[in-house]
Amino acid sequence: MLSGCRRALPAALRLAVRGWAGGGGRRRVSTSWSPVGAAFDAKQQRSRLTGQSTADFVKIAHPDFAFREAAEETCRNIGTMVEKLNTNIELCQSLKQLLADKEVMDSLDPETRQVAELFMFDFEISGIHLDEEKRKRAVDLNVKILDLCNQFLIGAHLPNKIDKQILPEHIRYNFAVEGNYIQITGLHADCSDDLVREAAYKIFLYPNAEQLRCLEELLTSRNHLAQLVGYNTFAHRALQGTMARTPEKVMQFLETLSDRLFQRTLKDFEMMEGMKMKLNPQNSKLMPWDHPYYSGVLRAERYNIEPSLYCPFFSLGACMEGLNFLFNQLLGISLYAEQTEKGELWCEDVRKLAVVHENEGLLGYIYCDFYQRADKPHQDCHFTIRGGRLRKDGEYQLPVVVLMLSLPHSTKNSPTLLTPGMMENLFHEMGHAMHSMLGRTRYQHVTGTRCPTDFAEVPSILMEYFASDYRVVNQFARHFQTGQSLPKSMVSRLCESKKICAAADMQLQVFYAVLDQLYHGEHPLKRSTTEILKETQEKFYGLPYVPKTAWQLRFSHLVGYGAKYYSYLMSRAIASMVWKQCFVQNPFDRAMGERYRREMLAHGGGKEPMLMVQGMLQKSPSVEDFVDALVSDLDQDFETFFMDSE
């Protein structure tokens, strides 16, 4: 059980470390640190506004609309300024002279050379080589694209409404009613009523002409920009510097994976259709709105994984202590809750964690904005507030990040309790945070998660493998009232359940990734975005397209992951390989933890991502290796693994 008393700091921590407010100057270790678990299992109250953070975070999560609006304008202004700098001839010429000077380049460390080349790449993709008129056009296109992205994101989340008389009366209560209209705000994917899911799907995804125009203009503008600066397509431009490097390599990966999944996906759909026939024999044809629901029904029926059975074992404090234990064993790192100054926080329920290494001292700070509140988006995110870098005075500027979750508050009778999915998401986001904390790059430009997109998700997805391992879970999963450990059989059932319909789930991700590639490929598009959606869905997913729907208009990842949605699958493949080769025998292996830090976490974007992967795996993986790793996860025998690991 967790104690509310403060934990004394070990003598090794009583050394000079760097603080935040001073921008990296030395200071002594805080005497206000306390156990990380107790800080989160203490009773929470609704928060009020007391402070602010930086623009990227503020525009998403600040409780005050005025702050969010101002931050949005700030982000736009900064984006415009950066695009102008990226077409500044004088700056580019200075960099070119440096890159052309072999003696100077040979004297630079590898990271500095990499950063210099990245800056030149930024110049080139912004059209620095163009004449003045075309450079101005490139800047204008970038600003236009930024505005279209914001517009598309807003439209992707707007509800659709319909005259309530159109819907059968017995299902109307499932939706919000405003006068004579019913508002549909989502897909209601977990609803047990087939008709509710069908209605939500058809209404929420009904095409909006303005949103359709916005998407088409966004894709066209991206393509115009890419071709203006010398690329065949936007995908070719976006994939420069990634592990995949080219759209052709991405499509090879996705098509190979799709071929390997095909028969498995058909079997998954057959299982879902069988379950639908059992529960709704009058209308048993499997449709796109059925996949999430019936896959969940199959998991629950076979393995009894009702979240309420697991939640008592996953108090937030216990999960944080579990992370603390894992990081301590693997990396020699401890998490301490630290008191904050007046005005430091934007909400009273935010918690500040000091990340402390047993020998190196303070590494950075994590602000944990974990709880639900009004107007806070229901999404899990990692924000770099301040990147780490080597300062001119020789001191290292410590990184500061925010982790944002949407967890329920504690109640009078219990601390905050997490579902297994929430616990896994917490581990995922902490993977991003450790990437930021342990990066020790010379420049902020490449610190932590500021690396190619198809590598950035590797540390976070790897943490999901730790979260699914009984040896890890057993260290912290205790019933918040009785102290009983979570039975091994429950962890085994949870892990086995993840394989149910996993091929179909992965096939759906392949479909999304292929669609993203096609939208950002050859232009002008020979068909409408909806026609491309229909054709791609039938070829790479298998469930029929529903007439008069336009799912692509809700595909918000087209903004932040344009031509890079495949990154989730490629990062998962690499994380799977790292887990199986380096941690599956012993998830607390300190030598492997140190190797992981040295080879993959320390460099941020300051080293070629494939070189980091090679350093960790001791080989250069191929497309076939990526696909093999993903497919083998579908066959992982967790029960046998648990027995063998005892």
Order of alpha helices (4+ residues) and beta strands (2+ residues): beta-beta-beta-alpha-alpha-alpha-alpha-alpha-alpha-alpha-beta-beta-beta-alpha-alpha-alpha-alpha-alpha-alpha-alpha-beta-beta-beta-beta-beta-beta-beta-alpha-alpha-alpha-alpha-alpha-alpha-alpha-alpha-alpha-alpha-alpha-alpha-alpha
